[in-house]
Amino acid sequence: MDFGNGTFYAFKMTSSQQHPLSEPLPRTEYQGILFPGINWMFEIVHNVLGGKSENSSPVGPEFWPPGRQQPSYIQLRETPSPRLMVTHLPTQLAPPGLANPTTEVKVIVVLRNPKDVCVSSYYFRQKNRLEKTPESWEQFSKDFLDGKVQYGDYFDHVLGWWQKQDDPHFLFVKYEDMKKDFRSSVKTIAAFLEKELTDEDLARVLTNRSLESMRKKLAESDDWRKIIVRKGIVGDWKNHFSAEESARFDQKYREKMAGSGLEFEFE
């Protein structure tokens, strides 16, 4: 299945192929990441876990970047524990060891309000040379709301993972909360990963893995991820949405999120 005009690929494995999470190793840390926020959270978790060079770049089971001889799930399968991975997959397509963990797998799910996610996704697709540039903001925002984008409908995607909110294998972190109180967010993430941070460790993470620091680090590197960090603010959607577009999003938000107990801050 093509996920976005050649950027990454999802694929069906035969019975002879072992899924990287079908039989996860003990003491393995994973991330389940939803939409924008994936790289910031990866940098934080990687640093909290010790910043080892072998886990320094995000790898996801659904990825098969152009030029690679093998899909990424093979790399994950052959990586010793603890393995660190990322994914955008919805629950119904996620590996069983991630969607329904039974061992000491840890999953961090990043949630962000749908309007800012739409804006972030729009600019990412403009910058990513491996994806088709959106026809226009108006068309892209409509396609996003209709679920005609990579990984499908935003609301179904988020709510699918939100059903795991009471599972101790999962930690849900809102992007807006990370922006509001980065220190508390890092401490919560470290506690979930069972990593005790000294005052020095915490200061290092706060300094080196702030959004501003990450933007500077990637901009000065040859890492393809340099295209991902834009403003990173909450409420940038107000600079893009018309009153009519905002109203349509609000209506679907109310319909889909009703009774879920999940709420977002939009500014």
N, C-alpha and C positions, 0 to 999 in steps of 0.2 A: 504494500500500500504506500503510495507516495504522500509524504507529509510535507508539501510545500515546494513544488517545482524544483526538486532535486537537492534541497538542502540536507535533509536527513531522510532515512527510510525506515519504515517499520516492515517486518517480514515475518512470515510464518515459518516456524521451525519444524522439522520433521521429528518423528518419534525418537530418532537416534541422537538428536541434539539435546543436550542438557541445558535447561534454562538456568541463567546465572543465579536466580533466587529460588529455584525449585527445592534445593536442599542447602539453605544458607549455613555458613560456618558459624560457630559460636563467637560471641563478642564482636559482632559485626555491626557497624554503624552505617545506616543508609539515610538518604534524604528523599522525601517525596515532595517535589516542588511544583507549585501551580503558577503558570504564567509568569509575568514579570516579577522579579525578586529572586530568581534562581541563582544568579551569579553573586549577588551580595551575600545571600545566605551561605552559599558554598564557601566563599572566602572566610566568613566568620567561623563556620564549623571546622574548616580545614585548619585554621589558626588555633582554635580551641583544642583540637585533637593533637596539636603538636607541630603542624606545618611541615610534614614530611614531603620531600620532593617528589616521591612516587605517586602522591595523590594530589598534585598541585594543579591539575586541570580537570574541569568537570567532564564526567563520562556518564552516559545514560544508556540503558539497554536498548532503546529504540533508535539510537543514532548509528548512522553509517556515513560519516563525512566523505565527500568526494576525495579520491586519491588514496583512501585506506584500503588495504588488501582484505581486511576482515571486518565484519560488523562489531560494534562495541561490546555486544553481550559476550563475545568470546574473550575479549580483554578482561571483562569483569569476572568471568568464570575462572580465569587463570590467575587472578590477583589474590594474594593471600589476605586473610583477615588481619586487621579490620579493613574492610573495603568501604570506600566513600563513593556514592553515586548520586546522580540527579536524574529527574525525569519530569516530563510534562504530561505523561499519560493519565487518562481518566481511570477510575478504579476498575472498570470492566476490561480494560486492556493492559493493566499493570501486571507485572509478574506476580504469581501467587504468594511468594515470600515477602512481597512488599504490600500487596493489597490486604492480605490476611496473615500477618506474621505470627508465628508460633514460638520462635526462639527469641534471642535477645536483640533482635533487629530493632532499630530506633528510626522512626520516620518523623521528619519535621515538615509540616505543610505550611507554606507561606500563602497567606490570603491578602488580596488587595482589592480595593473597590473597583467595580467593573468599568467605570468611566475612565479612570486613570489607566487601567489595564488596556483599554481600547486605544487610547492615545499612545501609550508606550509601544504597543504592538504595531501601530501604524508607522511610527518612525523607525522601528527596527526593520520592518520590511522595506522601507525606503533605502536604508543603508546597506542591507545585506545583499551583496551582489549575486548570491545564489538563489534569491527568491524574486518572484515577479513583483515589480513595483506596483503598489496600489494605484488603481485608476484615478481615484480622487479621495479626499477625506470623506465626502458625503457617501460615496459608494462603500468605502471600507467600513465606516461606522454602521451602515445598514447591514452589511454582510456579517459584521461582528455580532450585532444584536440578533440576527437570524440564525446564528450558529454556523455560518458558512465560511469558517476559518479553520486553521490548523487546530486539531484536537477538539473540534466541535463546540457545542454551546457552553459558554462560560458558566452559566448558572447550574446546568446539569453537572458540569465538571466539578465545581466547587462543592455542591451539595452531595455529590457522590462520596467525596472524601470526608465531608463534615459528618457523615454518618458514623465515622470512626472516632468521634470526639471523646467518647468514654473509654476507648481502648488505651491502656497504659503504654502501648508501643508507640503512640502518636503524640506529638506536640504540635499545636496549632499556634502560629505566630502571625499577627497582622502587620503588614508593611507599615501601616499608619502608626502603630504602636512603636515599631522600631525607629521611625523618624522622630517620634515624640520623646521617647526615653530610651536611647540606645544602650545606656549602661544597664538598666534593668533588663532589657531584652537579652543582652549578652549573658548576664548572670543566670537568667532563666534557661537559656539554651545550654550553658555549661552544666547546670544542675541536672537537666534532662539527660545529658550525655554522660553524667556521673564523672565529670571532670572538675576537680577542685582547683580554682584559680587563685593564686596569690595576688596580692595587691599589684605586684609588678606585672604578673601575667595579664590581669584585667586591664591595666593601663596600656599595655602593649597592644592588646586586641582593639581597645577603644581608639587608639591612635592610628594603628596600621590598617584597620578594617572599617573605618568610617567610610561613608559613601564618597566623601570628598577625597579621602586618601586613595580609595580604590579607583576613582576617576583619573587621578593623576598617575597612579601606577600603570594603569592600562594604556593611557594616552602615550606614555613614554616607552611602551613595549611594542613588540611585533605580534602580540597576542591578538587573534582575530576578535576577541571579546571587546576590543577597544571601541567597537561601534555600539555597544549596548548601553553605556552610561550616558544619559542625556541630562535632564534637569533633576530627576529623582525626587521631585516635590509632590506633596499631596495637594490636589485641587487644580492641577494644570489643565484638567478637562474643561474648565471654565473659559480657557483661551481658545477652545476649538469647537465646542458644542453650540449649535443654535438652540434657541428656546424650544423649538419643535423636537429636535433630536434628544435633548435632555428630558423632555416630557415622555417620549417614547421609552427611553431607558428607565425612567422612574416607574412607569406603569409596569413594565416587565419585572423590574426589581421587586415591586410590591407583590405581584402575582406569584413569582417563583420562590421568594424568600419567606412568604407568609407561614408562620408556625414553625420555622426552622430554628429560631433562637439565635440566628446569625445576623449580626448587623455590622455595617461599615460606616466609617467617617469619610465624608467626601470633601472636606476642606480643613 
